[in-house]
Amino acid sequence: MAEPLKILIVGAGIGGLTTASALARIGAQVVVIDDKPEISVAGVGFGLRINGLRAVREIGLLERVLEMGHPAPGISNYDSDGNLLSTMSYGTEDEGLPGCVTMSRIAFLELAAKHALDNGCTFRMSTTVSDITQDDDTAVVTFSGGDTGDFDLVLGFDGLNSQIRRDYFGEKHAARPVGGVAWRVGLPNRRKIMQPIICQGHGGKIMLTPLSEDTMYMVLTVAEEGRPRYDAANMAQIMHDRAVALTGGAEFLADALEDVRHAENVAYTPYSTVWVPYPWFRGRVMIMGDAAHTMTPYLGSGAAMSIEDGVVLAQELAQDQSLLDAQLNFMKRRLPRVRAVHDRSIESMLEEFDSVTPEAYRARIEHLRRDEPIANEYANRLLRMPY
């Protein structure tokens, strides 16, 4: 009987934690390390569409996700004055799954961490990789504390600014700014909205997404060159002022914008992307998730792509084949799918930002009224394709 695979996962984020469970469920011995002292994540909320829900079903988390999340059947587009432009579905409920479920990021992360522990994974926090030495049979990892461990595979799920990518794939694949930023904040769901709504403004948008009957989160996205730093004490007022500028001071979202002024949890994130070309492995060291393919969140599938990575790798490692064949088959399945989602997410962002002048804004409104539902259906079908 073959010895169980020993796998090190670098990064205890959404992708790393779900992959830990996927691998443990095929019998691997999994160690997860993270440079932070405890499980944490930036951001407020996120959604999983049917591809992400399929993936969490594979690792045994679907029931809990459906319990903690909020089903969102579709999304409605409005202009800055509150006129409804179009309502788009997240697709039919294939396989009995909702089209999309929105939820708290930290709640999902805590759930995924507990699930990994329950599946027998080991965690080491405040720990990084100092060195990796490979041969034909193993990867010897030296940790920041000076101790070492032997592993069959090392997976870099360490995100946008991945150390594993930098050290083993080179600086040429560093994250690149794409000219957009997001302001995020958790707010009371005073409107009792049941599905996301988008308000297209002049040069960006405001999106409200319910997390429950009582809470929601707001995302404001605009084009912004450079990487300005803002005083944390002024973040709420800055976000409020950006939103008012987008809407032209219209009354449509005035109540939610007033809540922003008094919020204490505003987060500011410049958008950057990463694309590492084939292959995502160097011997027994692989990068996955945002370390290999950070994308803008315009198809709502950045996290889902990371979860899919782990599920597909586990499926390939469970087959009777060599590690190299498993890696090659993983790349064959993942590369074209992730590339399509990655590129479409950037295209969608740039289309949204091209709405600053009155003429461009009117053209964008017509697009949302007539053409965006078709573009959305393309995204639905893309995400529904097998992974």
PyMOL commands that set and color helices and strands:
alter all, ss='L'
color gray80, all
select helices_A, chain A and resi 14-24+50-58+62-68+94-96+105-118+163-169+171-173+232-247+254-261+290-293+297-299+302-317+323-353+358-384
alter helices_A, ss='H'
color red, helices_A
select strands_A, chain A and resi 6-10+29-33+45-49+70-71+74-78+84-89+100-104+122-124+129-134+139-143+148-151+153-156+176-188+197-201+204-210+215-223+267-273+281-282+285-287
alter strands_A, ss='S'
color yellow, strands_A
deselect
rebuild
show_as cartoon
